[in-house]
Each structure stands twice: as C-alpha cells, then as structure tokens.
C-alpha cells in the first residue's frame, strides 16, 4: 500500500476501473483508485459487511499466472494476518480475482508515508526518536512471531495523522531461519551487507534497515560511504552517531542483537537530552581580600577617637570636659611630620594650644579582625575646613570598533526582515522555474518510467526463478522514484539491455534540462545584479551589497530557486537535485 505513487499519471499496467473492481469483488464498495506503481495498484474502499474503510491492493495479472509467485503471496498474506499489532497494518483478507489479480485487503491508514514526510525536510530529533521507537515496537512483535520484514524503508512505513507508525508491505517477509539467501532482495540503500552478500540472515537485517531509516529521518538523506555525521545536519549529541554506527555495523555480531535493545538506547538518548544540564562553577583557592571599610565606619571610628581624646585631655587639665563639636580634624606635629607611635605628647598649657594625646585603638573583634588603624596624633582645635578634593581624571573612552561586514549566511538568513524586495524576486524566480516546461521534466520522466516498468514486467516470463528478484527490485525502484542500484554480474541479459536503453533516454532528458536550467539561472542572477547596480547608483550601498550576495548564492544552487533553498545552501545542507 505505502509503496505506491499518487495516481496522477498513466498506470504502468492495465489497472481496472473502480466499476470493474466492484464487479470482481462485490463484497467491497470501491471508492477511488488511491495509488499505483510497478508492483500493483491500491484502491480505497469499504468492507460492506463490517462498514469499515479498507485498502485493497491488487497485483498485475501476470503475477497471478505464476504458480510459485501466487503460492508465496498466499503464505506471506497468512503470515501478515497473524501480526495483529498497533504499529503494523492489519490484513483482513486475500485471494485472487477471476481475472487473475492477486489481491490483499488491509487496514486503511489515513496519513502519508515516512518517505513523503522526509522529503519535506529532516524531522525534529524528538519526533524522529518517537517514530523510530514505534518502528522498533512493530519489528519486535514481528520477530517474536518469527517473521522478518526484509524490506524496511520509509516508503513502507505509514504515518497516521496523529503521528502513529504503521508498518506495511510485508511483501518480502519470511520466517526467521538464519539460513543464507539465494538471491539478494529488498532496497539496496537499506539492505544489510549479509543480504547483498547472500549470507545468513536473521532479525539483525531488520535492525540494520531501521538504523538507516533513523539516520535518514535525522538528516533528510540516506547514508553514503563513508557515512557523514548526523551533526553535520543537526545540532545533536555525538551519541546519536554512536547509536547509528552500532545499529548499521557491517558485522551483524557487532550490531544490536535485539530490536528491543535498539529501542532502549534510543529512549535513553532522548531522555538524556530532555534533562537539564547542571553547570558547576570552578572556584580557585585565592587569598581572602580584606573587607573594605565603608564611609559610615570611618565616621563612627573618628567620633569615638575624638570623644576619648577630649575626656583624657580634660582629665590632665583638671577641667570639666566641654561639649564636643561633631566636626573632627587630624593634626600633625609642628614640623609637618607625624608623631612617633605610642608616645604621649603634652604641649605647655596655653589656651590657644591644643592638648595632644595618643590615639587609642578600639578593641578588635576576634571573629572578623578589622584592619589595623594607624596611630596618629589627634588635636582638638577649632574645626578645620575639609580638605579640598580634586575631581578624578576621567579615563579615556574606549575606541568604537567598526561593525564587521555581514557574512553571506547572515545576509540570507535575515533577508525576510531586511529586504522584502529581494525576497519577492526570489519567489518570482521559483514560480518562473516551475512553469518552464524545458526544466520541469517530471512528466517526461514519468512517461519514460511508464514505458520501462511494463517492459520489465514482460521480461519476467523469460527470466529464471533465481534471477526474478533482480527484475522485481528494479520495478520497485522505478515505481518509487528511488535511486537505481549498480548493475550486478548476476543480472539477466534482458535486464541489462532494458536498463541500458532506459539510462540512455534518461540522460538525454536530463541533459536538456541542465542546459535550460543553466540558461534560466544565468538570466535570474543577472536580474539581481542589475538590481544591485541600481541600488548602488542611488547611494544605497548596504542594499546593493545584499543584492550581490543573493545573486552569488543563486548561482550556486542546484535546485529550483527559493528562499528556503538559499538558506539550506548557505548553511551547508543543500542537496543534489532529485533525478
């Protein structure tokens, strides 16, 4: 069901109409042709007896005429029907029509395939982890019932509207035996090395494919060799690379041995990511700085010293202590130097002469020792005027640095808020690009595929059983618009001949597209540069610079122009055009 493409073009085989299918299977009310591909077509219908929506998949009649294929289809349908799980598409019925169409009646899933979801861009890590864990739950259930899926890939994983995973298309499913495979199967990008090498296969092959799917969700692309780190595409922990490395290790013995173990490690990583990070400040042992005295401290100490001095002075004179003025002054010796510490100095008793006494330090508290106070000679004359304070010299102002010029990445990322005119130009370029029939060759490529798939189907009758899987895999790749694998030495000659003819026609189409694309891209870049020249002539230097940056980045694109494509390109995540 999920492998099929949207029903927009001419089907690659004689697909019955809704009315014809209603006549062949009257127990179902057929509503529409939902999708089709090289391996069959899918209808949306309703099971009349239970009044529930269903997906009805049929295969081309030539498959039904092959006895061995029909027997295998029936055994796989029975195996799928036993897998009653939340994250596995349920199978309700199967059989063959009187016209020879093998059919499978399944649960209808309202949503999209994971392949379609990934095409819209990489998936946020928390959502990707959630989908991967649901996939692991489905595989764990299948493995518990001794069933291998053998073709796990985004096109076979349905995502419902509430983000629930539904694994579909157990078309290559088989019991877990641990035996070697006679022929490679599945999709090459997701097939474990032991599959391609015709080695013994068990549940670890499904774990390998699930690891590739997780990588693709996080990065938006299938891994290449050598595989690039997920951190090149998203700000993730290096532990995600370690997780995927183990899940997709070339040696099955070094992978996760059980899909439940793989799921547990995904859950552990996502839980660690959600925990707050503890930040501990590093404190170095440094000598404790002496507590600085505040102005109030100086006032209190000075007042206490003056009071003590006055009382002692009066005691020496034998006179009652006069009232003390609140203003204090500090005196020095007659020659301008401080008196020696610890000595009493008594001047001759004259009215105008002050009485000089030693300064008595206040008692220090033990818990917090105060800094020592200098012993100075203090006199009690008439209040002296406060010393004149000069204003402190102002420190020279730091030189103002000129702002650094914006990088191309900064210009593009801020283009929407700073330059709506350029944003509109880029949007118009994208519309112009899509409307150009010389560049938009989707229809032409689909027409080529519509010729190639029937030719491959017809070749099945002339291919021996051991080589049939090669042809079926080629049909699956073309129908799903996936990258084609390299030709294998074991390919039948008819497949080699058909592939060679297909590639020659495909390359001719792509060559014409490349020439037309380069012509339009050059014209669009020149239009932006002309805008830069107009702005420069008007004295708008910054606006002109932005236009020059946009023109330069447009020239680097390999896809249709758009603001999102420019942002991806300057961020280093731009991809190659889909072929």
Secondary structure, 3 states (H helix, E strand, C coil): CCCCEECCCCCCCCCCCHHHHHHHCCCEEEEEEEEEECCEEEEEEEECCCCEEEEEEECCHHHHCCHHHHHHHHHHHHHHHCCCCCCECCEEEEEECCCCCEEEEEECCCEEEHHHHHHCCCCCHHHHHHHHHHHHHHHHHHHHCCEECCCCCHHHEEEECCCCEEECCCCCCEECCCCECCCCCCCHHHCCHHHHCCCECCHHHHHHHHHHHHHHHHHCCCCCCCCCCHHHCCCCCHHHHHHHHHHCCCCHHHCCCCHHHHHHHHHHHHHHHHCCCCCCCCCCCCCCCCCCCCHHHHHHHHHHHHHHHHHHHHHHHCCCCCCCCCCCCCCCCCCCCCCCCCCCCCCCCCCCCCCCECCCCCCCCCCCCCCCCCCCCECCCCCCCCCCCCCCCCCCCCCCCCCCCCCHHHHHHCHHHHCHHHHHHHHHHHHHHHHCCCCCCHHHHHHHHHHHHHHHHHHHHHCCHHHHHHHHHHHHHHHCCCCCCCCCCCCCHHHHHHHHHHHHHHHHHHHHHHHHHHHHHHHHHHHHHHHHHHHHHCCCHHHHHHHHHHHHHHHHCCCCCCHHHHHHHHCCCCCCCCC
